[in-house]
Structure formats: structure tokens, C-alpha cells
């Protein structure tokens, strides 16, 4: 019977997917943590912009209908 190699307990970085043994945190390095924070900030800003455009379009449509 072949002996299988045991893999130590580890986690995977939520940004790059690299395995790391340090049991604390969700990222393999501070660089990944900072990069993910920047990515999330960009996504949040895009979503906010979409919401603002949607609200502006709704307001314009309501005003247009009231004046028609």
C-alpha cells in the first residue's frame, strides 16, 4: 500500500488563490490584501455610479411625464 503525503492545514488567498500555511487572515500577503481592497473600492464606486444614473433617469422620466 502506497503511503500518501499529508498536506498541512492551509488556506487559499481570496484574491490570487495561492495556498498559505499562516492560519490568520484571508490573504497570502499584504500586497494581495491592498490589491483586493482597491478592486473592491472600484467595484463599489461603479455600482454607486450606476445607481446614481438610474435615479437620475427615473427623475427625468417622472418630470417628463408630469409635463406631457
C-alpha positions in Angstrom: 0.0 0.0 0.0 1.5 3.4 -1.0 1.9 6.0 1.6 0.2 9.3 0.8 1.8 12.6 1.6 -0.2 14.6 4.1 -0.8 18.2 3.2 -0.6 20.6 6.2 -3.6 22.7 7.2 -3.7 25.7 4.9 -5.9 28.4 3.5 -6.2 29.9 0.0 -5.8 33.6 -0.6 -9.2 35.0 -1.6 -7.5 37.3 -4.2 -4.9 35.1 -6.0 -5.8 31.6 -4.8 -2.3 30.8 -3.6 -2.2 28.4 -0.7 -0.6 29.6 2.5 0.0 28.0 5.9 -0.4 31.1 8.1 -3.7 30.4 9.8 -4.5 34.1 10.3 -6.2 36.2 7.7 -7.7 35.7 4.3 -4.8 36.9 2.2 -1.3 35.4 1.5 0.4 38.8 1.7 -0.3 42.4 2.4 0.1 43.2 -1.3 -2.9 40.9 -2.1 -4.9 42.5 0.7 -4.2 46.0 -0.6 -4.9 45.0 -4.2 -8.2 43.4 -3.2 -9.2 46.5 -1.2 -8.6 48.6 -4.3 -10.6 46.2 -6.5 -13.5 46.3 -4.1 -13.4 50.1 -3.9 -13.5 50.3 -7.7 -16.5 47.9 -7.8 -18.3 49.9 -5.1 -17.7 53.2 -7.0 -19.0 51.7 -10.3 -22.1 50.4 -8.5 -22.7 53.8 -6.9 -22.4 55.4 -10.3 -24.9 53.0 -11.8 -27.4 53.7 -9.0 -27.0 57.5 -9.4 -27.6 57.2 -13.2 -30.6 55.0 -12.6 -32.1 57.5 -10.1 -31.4 60.4 -12.4 -33.1 58.7 -15.3 -36.2 57.9 -13.2 -36.4 61.5 -12.0 -36.1 62.8 -15.6 -38.8 60.3 -16.7 -41.2 61.4 -13.9 -40.6 65.1 -14.7 -41.1 64.5 -18.4 -44.4 62.6 -17.8 -45.7 65.3 -15.5 -45.1 68.0 -18.1 -46.5 65.9 -21.0 
